[in-house]
Amino acid sequence: MQIFMTGGTGFVGTALTKSLIEKGHLVTVLSHEARLPSLKLEGLSYLQGNPMAKGKWQQAVPGHDVIINLAGASIFSRWTDSYKKVLRQSRILTTRHLVDALPADGKPVTFFSTSAVGYYGFSQDEELTETAPAGKDFLAGLAVDWEQEALRAESKGARVILTRFGIVLGPSGGALGQMVPLFKYFLGGPLGSGTQWFSWVHMDDLTRAFAFLLEQTDLSGAFNVCSPHPVRNQELARAIGRALRRPSFMPAPAFMIELILGEFGSVLLKGQRVIPRRLLDAGFAFAYPEIDRALGHILVEARQGA
């Protein structure tokens, strides 16, 4: 299939691009950079353009069978009022311009649009599936609006799949890229109380979920892309410590996280216990459902790639 992707040079996008090409698909990545990214593979091409603005790049969209929308500024930063605007525009405008570029003739197309488990807001111990209501905080509101932009593609005959990511764990960056160095220097531990739930997914399971959903043409709508076994933050810290053979008892006080990260700190100090009910019901089998096995594989892969 011919696949058009935004956000294809990022942490998730690079891994997903490699996975799709290995399966024989042709991938066009929209890149904002004038200089071509370093990843070069047979079957991979780049198109320069800014997805946050209308442009000639939109003319290329109708020639593809699948659209994968991963673009969006990182949430891992202090949320000032100006940065909240960046978070919002990078998601809403990109999605809007992609949908606007879809052909209106009803040509069959599958439209994947990223979302996040932050859609559900913060919760305690209740299990959250795709039918749970949206939360009320900033991140939840952003996810709701982001998904609504993507769902406009249905009016053009597209099959829309909303992928609500948990925290993605992989060997080349992301959340683990920020946590592992602390453990290596004997500074690792839980955040705040450590009792908050952490919904996560191994990168390999994420890319496999995309391939699964692409092949199951009768599926559409929202899917939680996260392990069926979320863990509490203190369990995550202990699992990283075991994998690295390092202690995991140095907690980061909640007041310090809030002081440094402001409103974003609440995302780390609170959480959601999210279950990928629709993927499981559709027959998807996770290769790395347990945190110890996932971290063991990721950290071995990271050492081999070092």
C-alpha positions in Angstrom: 0.0 0.0 0.0 1.0 3.6 -0.5 1.2 5.3 2.9 1.4 9.0 3.7 2.7 9.9 7.2 3.2 13.0 9.3 5.5 12.9 12.3 7.4 10.1 10.6 10.8 11.3 11.7 10.0 11.2 15.4 10.5 8.5 18.1 7.3 6.5 17.1 7.3 7.5 13.5 10.8 6.2 12.7 10.0 2.8 14.2 6.6 2.6 12.5 8.1 3.6 9.1 10.7 0.8 9.4 8.0 -1.7 10.4 5.7 -0.8 7.5 8.4 -0.9 4.9 9.5 -4.4 6.2 6.0 -5.5 5.4 6.3 -4.3 1.8 4.5 -1.0 2.0 5.7 2.2 0.4 5.9 5.2 2.8 6.0 8.9 2.1 7.0 11.0 5.1 6.1 14.7 5.2 9.1 16.5 6.7 9.2 20.1 7.8 13.0 20.2 7.6 14.7 21.4 4.4 17.5 18.8 5.0 16.4 15.2 4.4 16.4 13.0 7.6 19.1 10.4 8.0 16.9 7.4 7.7 17.1 6.1 4.2 15.3 2.9 3.1 14.2 1.4 -0.1 10.5 2.2 -0.3 10.8 5.4 1.8 10.5 8.8 0.3 10.3 12.3 1.8 8.2 15.3 0.9 9.0 18.7 2.3 6.2 20.7 3.7 4.7 22.2 6.9 1.6 20.2 8.0 0.5 23.1 10.2 0.0 25.2 7.0 -1.8 24.6 3.8 0.5 24.0 0.9 1.5 22.1 -2.2 2.2 19.1 0.0 -1.6 18.5 0.2 -1.7 17.6 -3.5 0.2 14.4 -2.7 -2.3 13.1 -0.1 -5.0 11.8 -2.5 -2.5 9.4 -4.2 -2.2 7.3 -1.1 -4.2 4.4 0.4 -3.4 5.1 4.0 -2.8 8.3 6.0 -1.0 8.1 9.3 -1.1 11.3 11.4 1.5 11.2 14.1 2.5 14.9 14.2 2.4 16.9 17.4 4.7 18.8 19.6 6.0 16.8 22.6 4.0 17.1 25.8 7.2 16.5 27.8 7.9 20.1 28.6 6.7 22.8 30.9 3.2 23.9 29.9 3.3 27.7 29.6 0.4 29.4 28.0 2.4 29.8 24.8 3.5 26.2 24.8 -0.1 25.0 25.3 -0.9 26.9 22.1 1.9 25.1 20.3 0.6 21.7 21.6 -2.9 22.5 20.4 -2.0 24.0 17.0 0.5 21.3 16.1 -2.2 18.7 16.5 -5.4 20.4 15.4 -4.1 22.3 12.4 -2.1 19.3 11.1 -5.1 17.0 11.3 -7.4 19.6 9.8 -5.1 20.1 6.8 -4.8 16.4 6.2 -8.5 15.9 6.2 -9.0 18.8 3.9 -6.6 17.2 1.5 -8.5 13.9 1.3 -10.4 13.4 -2.0 -14.1 14.0 -1.9 -14.9 11.3 -4.4 -15.2 8.6 -1.7 -12.0 6.8 -2.7 -11.3 4.1 -0.1 -8.7 5.4 2.4 -7.7 4.5 5.9 -7.0 7.5 8.1 -5.0 6.8 11.3 -4.9 9.7 13.7 -2.9 9.6 17.0 -4.5 10.4 20.3 -3.6 9.5 23.8 -4.8 7.8 27.0 -4.8 11.4 28.4 -8.3 11.5 26.7 -9.7 10.0 29.9 -8.3 12.5 32.3 -6.9 11.5 35.7 -8.4 8.6 37.6 -7.8 6.4 40.6 -8.2 2.6 40.3 -11.0 2.2 37.9 -10.2 0.4 34.6 -10.8 2.6 31.6 -11.8 1.1 28.2 -12.6 2.9 25.0 -16.2 3.5 26.2 -15.1 5.6 29.2 -16.0 9.3 29.1 -13.4 12.0 28.4 -11.7 13.9 31.2 -11.9 17.6 32.0 -8.3 18.7 32.2 -6.3 20.4 29.4 -4.8 17.2 27.9 -8.2 15.5 27.8 -9.8 18.5 26.1 -7.0 18.6 23.6 -7.4 14.9 22.8 -11.2 15.3 22.4 -10.8 18.2 19.9 -8.0 16.3 18.1 -10.1 13.3 17.6 -13.1 15.4 16.4 -10.9 16.9 13.7 -9.9 13.4 12.5 -13.4 12.1 12.5 -14.3 14.7 9.9 -12.6 12.3 7.4 -15.6 10.0 7.7 -17.6 12.5 5.7 -15.2 11.9 2.8 -15.7 8.1 3.0 -12.5 7.4 5.0 -12.2 4.6 7.6 -11.0 6.5 10.7 -9.0 4.8 13.4 -8.1 6.8 16.5 -5.1 5.3 18.3 -5.0 6.4 21.9 -1.4 5.7 22.9 -0.1 4.9 26.4 3.5 5.9 27.2 5.6 4.3 24.5 8.6 2.4 25.7 11.4 1.8 23.2 15.2 1.6 23.1 16.0 4.8 21.3 14.4 7.6 23.3 11.0 8.5 24.6 10.2 8.2 28.3 12.8 5.5 29.0 15.5 7.7 27.4 14.8 10.2 30.2 14.4 7.7 33.1 17.2 5.2 32.5 20.2 7.6 32.9 18.9 8.4 36.5 18.8 4.7 37.4 22.3 4.2 36.0 23.6 6.9 38.3 21.7 5.4 41.3 19.1 8.2 41.3 16.1 6.3 40.0 12.9 5.8 41.9 9.1 6.5 41.9 7.6 9.8 41.1 5.6 11.4 44.0 3.7 8.8 45.9 4.4 6.1 43.3 0.8 4.8 43.6 -0.4 6.4 40.3 -1.2 4.1 37.4 1.1 4.1 34.4 -0.4 2.9 31.1 2.4 1.9 28.7 3.1 0.0 25.5 6.2 -1.6 24.0 7.2 0.0 20.7 7.0 -3.4 18.9 3.4 -4.0 20.1 2.5 -0.5 18.9 3.8 -1.1 15.4 2.2 -4.5 15.4 -1.1 -2.9 16.4 -1.0 -0.6 13.5 -0.4 -3.5 11.1 -3.2 -5.4 12.7 -5.7 -2.5 12.4 -4.7 -1.9 8.9 -5.4 -5.5 7.9 -8.7 -5.7 9.8 -10.7 -3.5 7.4 -14.0 -3.9 9.4 -12.5 -2.1 12.4 -12.8 1.7 13.0 -13.1 4.2 15.8 -11.0 4.5 19.0 -8.5 1.9 20.1 -6.4 2.1 23.3 -2.9 1.2 22.3 -1.4 0.2 25.6 -0.5 -3.0 27.5 -3.4 -4.9 29.0 -1.3 -4.8 32.2 -0.7 -1.2 33.4 1.5 -0.8 36.4 1.7 1.6 39.3 4.6 4.0 39.0 6.5 2.4 41.9 6.2 -1.0 40.1 7.7 0.6 37.0 10.6 2.0 39.0 11.3 -1.4 40.6 11.1 -3.1 37.1 13.6 -0.6 35.7 15.9 -1.2 38.7 15.7 -4.9 38.2 16.5 -4.7 34.5 19.5 -2.4 35.1 20.5 -4.1 38.4 20.3 -0.7 40.1 18.4 0.4 43.2 15.0 2.1 42.7 14.4 3.8 46.1 15.1 7.5 45.3 11.7 9.0 45.0 11.2 12.4 43.3 9.1 14.5 45.6 5.8 15.7 44.2 6.4 19.3 45.1 9.7 19.3 43.2 8.1 17.9 40.0 5.3 20.5 40.2 7.9 23.2 40.8 10.0 22.2 37.8 7.2 21.1 35.3 4.2 23.1 36.5 0.9 21.8 35.1 2.6 19.0 33.1 3.8 17.6 36.5 0.2 16.5 37.2 0.4 14.1 34.2 3.3 12.3 35.9 1.9 12.5 39.4 -1.6 11.3 38.5 -2.5 8.8 35.8 -5.0 6.4 34.3 -5.5 2.6 34.4 -6.3 2.0 30.8 -7.2 -1.3 29.2 -7.0 -2.0 25.4 -10.4 -3.7 25.4 -11.1 -3.3 21.7 -7.8 -4.6 20.5 -8.1 -7.7 22.8 -11.7 -8.3 21.7 -10.6 -8.1 18.0 -8.0 -10.9 18.6 -4.8 -8.9 18.9 -2.1 -10.6 20.9 0.5 -8.5 22.7 4.1 -9.8 22.4 5.1 -7.8 25.5 2.2 -7.6 27.9 4.2 -7.6 31.1 6.5 -4.8 32.2 9.5 -7.0 33.2 9.6 -8.8 29.9 9.2 -5.6 27.9 11.9 -3.7 29.8 14.3 -6.7 29.5 13.9 -6.8 25.8 14.1 -3.0 25.3 17.2 -2.5 27.5 19.0 -5.5 25.8 18.2 -4.0 22.4 19.4 -0.6 23.6 22.8 -2.0 24.7 23.2 -3.9 21.4 22.5 -0.6 19.5 24.9 1.4 21.6 
